[in-house]
Amino acid sequence: MSEEYEVPEGYLYTKDHEWIKIEDNIITIGITDYGQKKLRDIVHVELPNIGQTVEEGEVVATLESIKASSEVYSPVTGKIVDVNAKLADNPELINEDPYEKGWIAKIEPTEERDFSDLMEADEYRKYLEDLEESV
């Protein structure tokens, strides 16, 4: 692989380069290290509103970089219970620390969801390798 990407264990990953972490029935979402590197310098983040209900697959946030704009999709149907308000003034937190300080939102699911369609860390690493090789 030409570049190394951080892919921590304990998260689930989508093919759209988003991550989710499940803790006490709350789903935290963000974009992966690969995703933020492809966007480059993130200059603005449009966050959802706390209390807002979202459908699985619906856009919950928009990230704008000097290079492009990218949408973040909800992995579940539920209610936004928290957003990372620090991103309003410091969108670069996503570039600096996409898994900890750069999280985007927390969602409380209102429907059961089977996450078997998402990738574990090792599967996502393999997915990235395949992507890099196909370029």
Secondary structure, 3 states (H helix, E strand, C coil): CCCCCCCCCCCEECCCCEEEEEECCEEEEEECHHHHHHHCCEEEEECCCCCCEECCCCEEEEEEECCCEEEEECCCCEEEEEECCHHHHCCCHHHHCCCCCCCCEEEEECCCCCCCCCECHHHHHHHHHHHHHHC
